[in-house]
Amino acid sequence: MNILAVESSCDETAVALVRDGRTVLSDAIASQVEMHTLYGGVVPEIASRKHIEAIYPLANQALEQAGLTRKDIDAVACTYAPGLIGAVLVGVNFAKSAAFGLNVPLIPVHHVRGHIAANYLTHPDLEPPFLCLCCSGGNTLIVDVRSYTDMALLGATRDDAAGECFDKVARVLGIGYPGGGPMDRLSQGGDPKKYALPRSKVDGAPLDMSFSGLKTAALNLIHNSRQKGETLDLPSFAASFAQAVADELVPRTMAAAAQLGYGKVACAGGVAANSTVRRALEEACARSGDRLYLPALSLCGDNGAMIGAQAYYEYLAGRRGDWSLNGCATRSIDLG
Ligand code: KG4
């Protein structure tokens, strides 16, 4: 089954063709990063307009790269939640029109479920159940993946997402947008114990996280050192920050994994590309005996292939969108 999959929830327009949920035939992406860099963050209205410009040529490009024609498309899928609503709606309306025009089923996909499915593309042997840490620019969740389409939310950030924190700190350091990649490169060789940064604890909800205190403490450290005319040891600052993020994410993930006892732990989303988080998960899983599944670096960020992968399993479970399908800015992952 060939699924044409569309992703437009933030600042990447992406269209992919995926066969039977596991084989990527093409994965075309048009990034808007250059445009949003001018503003130091995503400008939602600009994102929507850029998606409109990019999506149709990108779909043709995806077909061409796959060596397929429109007649070979068996279903059309799209991210319909969560995301920047104007941006999501561009993909939803494109997918609705394409499915209507081609007379094929329409499959709505939850964006974070798509991130989880990036692991099916990287690891052909991975099947649920497993525990997944989902950490990106907009979401930070610990998810019990009971089956391909039955998921339960075990823990989540109470405020900022992990990726958002990397972006805000990087912006104040002036090292680029989005900031996660530059912060990761800066941290190489730094001393992760040099700067003291806080770790959070949410009373009564041990698997929930908080990143706003960490973000504020990191920003204060930068501002205070500037005001005093001191020079921060930037690699050590970035390494200390990355370690603090990993300390929020990894122990909670491992506690949830131990509770469930599946023996399988996965990670998903843009922050799954972070070298400190990856290493911390590797070390923790080596200690616990859980098998670790990390997505290929190329599939950590937003892409269409992951939406096509999840769409196949949503289709098998009977999920269909109709012509009244709407986009949602927020939606819990367990609702699909
Ligand atoms: O998954 P993604 O592309 O978009 C969302 O669905 O949100 O994630 C983007 C986020 C950004 O905040 C970006 O800074 C972060 O992922 N990111 C990283 C790294 N690469 C991307 N964060 C930490 N370390 C990285 N290497």
Residues whose N, C-alpha, C, O or C-beta is under 5 A from the ligand:
A	BS01	KG4	S136 G137 G138 G163 E164 F166 D167 P178 G179 G180 G181 D184 G269 G270 V271 A273 N274 S275 C300 G301 D302
